Amino acid sequence: MGPEVLELEQQLAGFTGARHCISCANGTDALQMALRAREIGPGDAVIVPAFTFVAAAETVSLVGATPVFADVREEDFNLDPESIRPALAAARAAGLRPAGIIAVDLFGQPADYGRLEAIAEEEGLFLIADAAQSFGSALDGKRAGRFGHVTATSFFPSKPLGCYGDGGALFTDDDELAAILRSLRQHGQGEDRYDHQRVGINGRLDSIQAAVLLAKLETFGEEIVARQEVADEYGRALSAVAAVPVLRTGASSVWAQYTIRVLERDRVAAALKADGIPTAIHYPRPLHHQPAYAGSPIAATGLARSERLAGEVLSLPMHAYLDLATQDHIVASLHRAVGGTGLGRAASGYR
């Protein structure tokens, strides 16, 4: 909580346009703090996409609430608004009180917040925008950090804006919510360090990480542009042989991952590895198939898209400094692995 932390919070708030930025130790703490600030706990249900990193469901469980899994859309990997009400029905059938939604902006593009915010308003739900992978993106002229009741993000080193260890932040325009989040971050502190108004956590951001982020923020805008150029080249070069990600109208992405879809994924990944090209699978098993969440309710309409995506996604090298020669090598290798085998867009069922 040194002076670098306050400066970072001010700069991040200015970057996003949010009234408040509350830094914290990591993205998982950010999600947990958001849930605790609204006193979500035992007996409550929070809707979470089934196809995402475990932190979204984990934090719901850590506050004593129950994650209820909804499906995602194939075209952008994000929470499907059409799956929310079937998930709410499953929550109520299980005797739970629907309390919130965590919408994860998977791989860099914001979720459909226009529809999600409308559903949250109609149903009286607390909407958390998880921008751990989308910080720096925008939707309809608003940057990530301005969606939902509160936005949580991560500055883990692999993120588009990453520090040299763990770090995170929350963004909100709600003055009261911001004050509670600041208290929770420092052991529930009130008027002074020995006044504890609520049960909090040690969620402070390290000043060294804040200093790193301040330096990296200076070039972040340029890197967002460069990442888009890399994504554009991938899209042009790979659309004939794989299902490539699609941006919704009005949305931009920071391309935390460039994730395609292919059948026989393991064989394709092995062929790229033989050519010296690393790949990754985000994520090989949907959350409702994880042992820790096997008993959690799922949307009444099922989670077929989450299950299909988990078997097809493959993330390619992506960063702002990926040179064209290296990208050409990746593209050529993928064409050799996939071309003529029926593993591309039509075969995957992508639309």
Salt bridges, closest charged atoms under 4 A:
GLU9 OE2 - ARG185 NH1 2.78
ASP44 OD1 - ARG97 NH2 3.09
ASP71 OD2 - ARG305 NH2 3.91
GLU74 OE2 - ARG261 NH2 3.40
GLU74 OE2 - ARG308 NE 2.61
ASP76 OD2 - ARG73 NH2 3.21
ASP76 OD2 - ARG248 NH1 2.79
ASP80 OD2 - ARG305 NH2 2.58
GLU82 OE2 - ARG115 NH2 2.22
ASP112 OD2 - ARG73 NH1 3.50
GLU122 OE1 - ARG85 NH2 2.31
GLU123 OE2 - ARG85 NE 3.14
GLU123 OE1 - ARG92 NH2 3.26
ASP173 OD2 - ARG146 NH2 3.50
ASP175 OD1 - ARG19 NE 3.46
ASP175 OD1 - HIS20 NE2 2.68
GLU233 OE1 - ARG236 NH2 2.83
GLU264 OE1 - ARG267 NE 3.01
ASP275 OD2 - ARG336 NH2 2.92
GLU307 OE2 - HIS288 NE2 2.84
GLU307 OE2 - HIS289 NE2 3.32
GLU312 OE1 - ARG261 NH2 2.66
